[in-house]
Amino acid sequence: MRALLNGTVIAEAPESDLVKIEGNWYFPPASVKRDFLSDSSTSYTCPWKGDCHYYTITVDGQSYQDRAFSYDDLRPGAVERVGTDFAGYVAFWKDVTVED
């Protein structure tokens, strides 16, 4: 599976390494090309996952704010709810395409 923004691969891993939660594919931390990501100051707390960490993605000089996110410190019960530990995994949305 690959996460693409304007044809640029942002993350890539076998589907078996990804976790699908609420319609979003979460990529393992090592599969994400961090050179494209920078921290965002946007904050959000999911009632069952915990504090969300947002990233701005920059490709070819164009920035896309809050197009990637992760949960680094999961709330108790989150791993059991999903069935696997997804702490630090990165998901993408809005403008980012995830495909085989």
N, C-alpha and C positions, 0 to 999 in steps of 0.2 A: 504494500500500500504506500502511496505517496501523497504528501500534502503539497499542493502547488499554488503559487500566487503569481499570476501573469507569466506562466510557463516556467517559473523558477521553482525547483524542488527545495522545500523548506524542511521536510522530514521524510524519512523513508525507512520502512521496516516491514517484515513479513506480517501478514494479517494475524497470525497466531501470537505475535508479540504485542498486539494492540489490545486495548480494552474499550468496549463500546458501552457508553453510559448515556442514557437519555438522548439517544440519537447522535451523539458525538463520538468520534474515534479519538481515543487518547493514545498518543505515541510515547514509547519509552524515552526517558531523558536522553540516553546516548544516541538515539536515532534523529534527534533534532539538530539542525544546523544553527547553532546559537549565534553565529555571526550576523544572522538576519534579525535577531530579536534584541530588543532593549526593554528594560523595565518600564512599566507604566505606573502612574500614581493612582489609577482608578482602583477603587476598593469595592468589594462585595463579599458578603458572607452567606454561604449556602447553609440552610438550616441543618442539613445532614452531612455535608462534605466538609464544611469549615471555611476558613478564609481563602478567598480566591486571589491568585497572583496573576495579573494581566501583563501582557507584553505588546509592544508596538513592533510590527514587522516592517522592515525597510528593504525594498527591492528596487534596484536601479534608481536610487535617489528619491524614490517616492515612499512616504511613510503611511502605514495603515494602522491607526491606533486601536489597541485592544482587540486585535484579530487572533491572538493566541492567549491561552490561559491554562493555569495548573493549580492544583491543590497540594501544597507542600507538606502541610501539617494536618492530617486528616482527623476528623472528629471520631470519638469512640463509636464503633458500630458501622462506620462507612465501609471498611474492608469486608466485613461480614455481609453487608447489604449487597455489595457488588460481586463478592466471591473471590476477589484478589486484591492485592495491595497496589494501588494506583497513585501513591504519593509521588509527586514530582513529574508525573506523566503530563504531556502537553496536548491540548486539544485546540482546534482551529475553527473559525467561523467567519461568515460574512466576507466574501471575496476570495477565500481560500477554498480550493477544491480538493477533496480527498477521493482518490481513485485507486483502482488496482494497477 
